[in-house]
Amino acid sequence: MSLVLGYGAGASFTAAGWVSQPLLLAIALSATSLGLVVPVLKDAGQVDSDVGQSALAAASIADFSAIVLLSLFFSSGGSTGSKVVVLGAFAGLVVVTGLAVSGAARSMRLGQVLLRLQDTTAEIRVRFAVLLLVAFTALAQRFGLEAILGAFLAGAIVGLVDRDSASHPNFRTKLEAIGYGFLVPVFFVSSGVKLDLAGLLHSPPALVRVPVFLLALLVVRGLPALIGLRANGTRATLALGLLQATSLPFIVTATQIGVTLGKITPVTAAALVCAGLLSVLIFPLIALALLRRGKPEPAAGEEAPVPEPHLM
């Protein structure tokens, strides 16, 4: 539904002369920032609820599908058919690597080494994760695919292998520190340098595109949430739609590729990025308020009931 709605929006914007490739805009509008959805659900205590699981599933599928489609249709060089073959070969390599890493993770001897070095200056688990990230990113570029696809799949393999975190509870915290503390800021700084914000601010007609793109993002990603209206209820459905419409990192990547390929102008790219920034600032806050308001709270002066002891 998101791709169909996004393509309709892209065709409308193409007719208006804002973009030259409606499919690129459809893909850009169909993604969701999974890294922003998870903290909101955690703060609301909804990660394990039906709504939280629906939001995580929708965001995961949207991110993965958008990355694959972007690599398939807008990677440099080769026809679409050859890219399908290359993408299949790359996926096969990822599967083989994942099986090898998973098999190595079950090794008792390797497990003892990891346990001994994980919290020392060696930081062996973090180094393995970073090595996997660099290797997959380089392989994706070598195959003529987008680097974001390799990074995403590297994270997916780490997530699949690292399911039992009882022996290393600090591992993911360290990865988040590297990601949010260093890599993400560097990515946005480098992206902000390329952003034609001056051209956007000096063109009132172009500045109008920002709220239009924001509305398109809400329609393309938020409207499909109405499918679960009967099961989730009105408040949870609205929150789910807002969370699905929250997107920024993928929009930045897609617009950079679009500008490089000449599919969109720098001013339009800046308007899209600004719309994504507004979605990050506005939509999660409203969704968090809706989710928190929907949680039942004990009445004033009432204490939580104490469970009765069970006789063995």
N, C-alpha and C positions, 0 to 999 in steps of 0.2 A: 504493500500500500504506500509506503514511504517513497519508493522509487517511482511509482506511477504518479503520485502527487508532485514529487520533485521534478519529474520530467514535464508535467503540465506547467509548473511554475517556471521551469527553465525555458520552455517554449514561449511563454508569455513575455519573459524578460528578453528573449532573443528577438521577438517581434518589436519590442520597445527599443532595441538597439543597445541594451545593456551588456549582453553577453553574446558570443558567437557559437557557443556549443552548449545546448541545453542538457546533454547527458552529463557533462562535467558538473554543472550546477546541481543536477539531481543527485549525483553521488556525494557532492559536498554537503548538501542539506540532509542527507540520509544518515549521517553518523551521529553518535552520541559519545560524550566524554565519560567513559567508564571510570576514570580516575577521579572525577568530580562527583559522580553518582554514589560511589561507595561511601565516602565520608558523610554525605548527607543522610544516607540510610543508617549509618552507625550512630550518628548523633540523635536520630529519631528513634533508635532502638527497633528498627524495622528490617534489619538485614535478613533475619530468619523467618519473617512473615511471608504470607502469600504475595503481598504487594511488593515487598523487597525482593523476593526471588524473581517475580515477573520483571521488575525494573532491571535487575542484574542480567537476566537472560536477554531482554530486549537490547540493552546497551552492548552486551558482548557480541550478539549476532550482528547488530548494526555496525560496530567497529570493524569486526572481521570482514564482513561482506563489503563494506565501503573500501577497505584497504585492498582487498582482492580485486574489486572492480576498477579501482584507480590504477592498480598495477597492470591490469589486463588491457584497459582501453587507452591509457594515457602515459604508459612508459615509453621511453625513447627507443626508437628503432624497431623494425620488424612489423609484420602484419598481425592482425588479431589472431589468426590461426596459429602462426608461429609462437605467439605469446602464450597461447593455451598450452602448447607442447612444452614450452620453457617453464611455465608455471607448474605443470604437472611434474616435470623433472625436479624442479626445486622442492615441491611438496614431498616427492618421494625421498629426496635427500634429507629433508627435515624429519620425516617419519623414521628413517634409518638411524639418524642421529639421536632422536628421542628414545628409540628402543635401546640403543647402545648406552645412553646416559642412564636410562631407567635400570638396565641390567647392572651397570657399574654401581648404582646406588644401593643395590641389594647385597653387594659384596661385604662380608663381615670385616675383612682386613681394611678395605677402603673406608668403611664406616668408622672404624677405630681411628684411622688417620684423620678423617674429617673432624671427628669429635675432639681429637687432641689439639688440632690446629685452628679450629673455627673461631675461637675467641682470643687468639694470640695476635701478634703483629702480622702473622701470615695471612689471616682473614681468608682462609682457603675457600670457603663457600662463596664469599663475595667475589673473589677473584675468578672462580669457575663461572659464576653467573655473568660477570663482565666479559670474560673470554667468549662465552656463548653469544652474547650480544654483539660483540665486535665481529665474530666469525660469521654469524648469520647476516649481519648488515653488509659485510663485504661480499658474501656469496650472492645476496640479492642484487647488489649492484653489478656483480660479475655476470649474472644471468640476464641483465638488462631490466630488472624489476626495481620497484621503488624500495629505498632503504627502510622505510617505515614498515614494510611487510616483514622484512627479516627481523627487525626489532620486536615486532608484535609476536612473531612465532617463537622467538627466543624466550620471551616472557611466558608464553603459553607452556613451553616445555618445562621451564623452571617451576611453574605452578602445578603441572601434572606430576612431576617427580617429587616435589617437596610438599607432600600431603600431610605427613606426620611430623609436626614441628615441635614435639615434646622435648627432643634432645637439643634443639637449637632454636629457642624462642625468640632470639634477637636477630635472626637472619633477615627476615622480611623488613624489620624496622631499619636495619642497616641499608637494605636496598632502597627503601623509601627515602632515607636520608640522602643517599647519593642522587636519586632521581629528582626529588622535589627540591633538594638543597643545591644541586649543581647542574645536572643535565637539563632539567626543564627551564631554569632561568637562562642558561646559555642559549637554548633553542629560541626562547621568546625574545631575547635581546637581539640575536642575529636576525630573527624574523621582523622585529620592529624597525631595524635599520633599513630593511627593504620596503617597509610600508610607506606608500605614497600618501601620508596623512596631510601634508601641505596641499596637495592637489585636491584632496577631498574637502578640506575646510574652505578652500578658495572657490569652490564650485557649489553654490546652493542647490542646483538641480541634482548634483551627484550626492549631496548630503541627504537628500530626501530618500535615497536608496537604502540608507541604514535602517530606518524603522520598517520599510517594506520588506527587506531581507529578514529582519527579525520576526515579522509576522509570518513570512513564508516558512521560516524555520519552525515556528510554533505549529503551523498547519501541517507541514510535511511530517514532522516527527510526533507532534502531540495528538493529532486527530486519530491516528490508528489506536491510541490507547482506549478509545471509546468501545473497542471490541469487548473489553473486560468490564464494562459499566455494570452489568447485572451481577457479576461475580464479586467485584471489588467495592461497589458503592460509589456514590458521586464524589465524595471528598478524596478517597484514595485514587480514583481514576484521574481526577484533575492533577493530583500530585504526580502520578505516574506519567501523565502527558508532559508536564513541565520538566520532569527529570529527563525524559527521552529527548526533549527539545534542547537540552543543554549541550552545547558543542563549541569547542574553540580550537584545540590542537590540530584536529584533522582539517578543519576549515583553513587554518594557516598553511598547512602542507598542500592542500588541494589548490589553493589560490596561487601559491608560489609556482606550482607545476603549470597551472593555467596561464600565468603571465609568461613563463619561460617558453611555452609552446605557442603563445600568441592567441590563446582561446579567449582570454578576458583581458581587459585593460587594467593597468595598475590602480586607477581610481576605483573601478568596480571591485577589485580585489581588496582594497582598503575598506570599502563599505561593507563587504562581506565579513571581514575580520572584525570590524567594529560591531557588527550585528552579533557575531559570535561572542565577543567580549561582553556585550550587554546581556546575552542569554546566560552567561556564567554568573554575572552579578545579580540578576533579577530572579531567574527561574528557580534555582536551588533554594533561595530564601523563602519564596512563597511556598514551594513544595514542602520544605521543612516545617513551616508554620502549619500547613494543612495536616501533615502527618502527626505532629505533636498535638494538635487540637483534636485529632480524631482518636487519640489514645484515652481510654477511660482512666480517670483519676479518682482516688478514694475521697469520700466526703470529708469535710473539715471536722477534726476531732475524732475521726474513726481510725482505728488501727488495723493493720493487715491481720487477717485471721491466722491463728496459729494452728498448724496442722496437727490433727490428733495422732498420738502414737499408735503404731501398728503392733499387734501382738504376734509374735513369731510362734 
